[in-house]
Amino acid sequence: MIRITCLSLFMLVCGSITAQQPAAPVSPSQNPQRPTLTNEDLRLQGAADFAARQNVTGQELLSGLEKTQSFRMHCIVVDGEHLDSTVEVVPPANSFRAIYHRGVPGGTIETDQIIFIRPFSYRLLSGATKWQKRIETDDTSSTGKYIFMFFPWIFYAKLKAVGYDQVDGSSALLYEISEYAGAAVSARDDIKVWVRASDGLLLKLVLNNKAGRPRYTITFSDFNQPLTIEPPTM
């Protein structure tokens, strides 16, 4: 009986020591590293993203802009005269500020400014020293209000992705108009739209009219950057 008890205690002590010993290291073959994405994986993912966004509407693109905290636009219009405008937009505050530089016959440049802070708009005409102020009665958003001045047709356009491209270092989906609405554009026009692949924000728009109408190049940048628009000193 005594022998059995001693043997039992010996086995218990050995088991306790064994349990306290650290486990043997696992070889790399037993614990493989997490696989990384290959170029082929990225290509397939890109193809999936492309397919998911192959068809969009102009209204969807504008809705994306209206959901940002802020953005800037640079618009160049060639129509006999030359218009170069810079615009800052703050959708949550329903406000924007635009400066228009317009080349006129004779080689001179006229500069107009407009500030829109609902419910007021302020305009400083070229050569004027005093701002004009008026109440705006429509309920168009600041984003939509500015865009409607230059390319209202995009509100009703349907676009189809035709490939990938780069815009100022950002990966972009390149779209062309697949369906037209109204008389603002036609199938004869060359229209291209670039949309940032990561979040669907509008990056660039080019309209080369072939019927004697204006040609536009518009770029969008500085999304969600700190930006405040104040009324001018009257």
Residue, then its C-alpha position, 0 to 999 in steps of 0.5 A: m500500500i505504501r509503495i502504491t502511494c509513493l508511486s502515485l505521488f511520483m507520477l503526479v509530480c512528473g505530470s505537473i512538471t511536464a505541464q509547466q514546461p513551454a510547448a515546443p516551437v512550431s516550425p514555419s511549415q506547421n504555421p504558415q504565414r497569412p497569404t498576401l494578395t497577388n497581382e492577379d488577386l488585385r486584378l480580379q478585385g479591380a474587375a469586380d469593382f469595375a463591374a459593380r460600378q459599370n453603370v451610373t447616372g449623373q444624378e448619382l455622381l452629383s449626390g456623391l458630391e453633395k455628401t462631402q464636407s467640401f470640395r473645389m472645382h476648376c472649370i475652363v470653358v471655350d466658347g468664342e470667349h474664354l472662361d476660367s473659373t475656380v469654385e469652392v463649395v461647402p455642401p453642409a452649409n449650402s454655400f459656394r464661392a466662385i471667381y470667374h475670369r472671362g476673356v473678351p474681344g480685345g484681349t482684356i479679362e473681366t473678373d466676376q465674383i459670386i458668393f452664395i450663402r442661403p438664402f442670399s447671393y452676393r455678386l461683384l461684377s467686373g469693374a464694380t466696387k460694391w457687392q450686389k445682394r439679393i434673396e434666392t427663393d429656389d431650394t436648389s442645393s449649392t452643389g446643384k445650383y453651380i453645376f446647373m450653370f455649366f452642365p445641366w445635362i449631367f442631371y439626366a445622363k446615364l453613363k457607362a464605364v469603359g476602362y481605368d485611368q489616372v487623374d492626378g495620381s488617383s485611380a479612376l474609372l473612365y465613363e462615357i455617356s450611354e444615354y442622352a436627355g434633352a437637347a443640351v448634348s447629343a450623340r455627336d458630342d465627345i463626353k468623358v467623365w472620370v470617377r475616383a475608383s475608391d469612393g465614386l467621387l467625380l474627378k474630371l469631366v470633359l465635353n468636346n461639343k462637335a456642333g459649335r457649342p462650348r467645350y468644357t474641362i472641369t476638375f474636382s479636388d480637395f474633398n473634405q478639406p477645411l473650408t469656410i465661406e463668409p459673406p463679403t463686407m458690404 
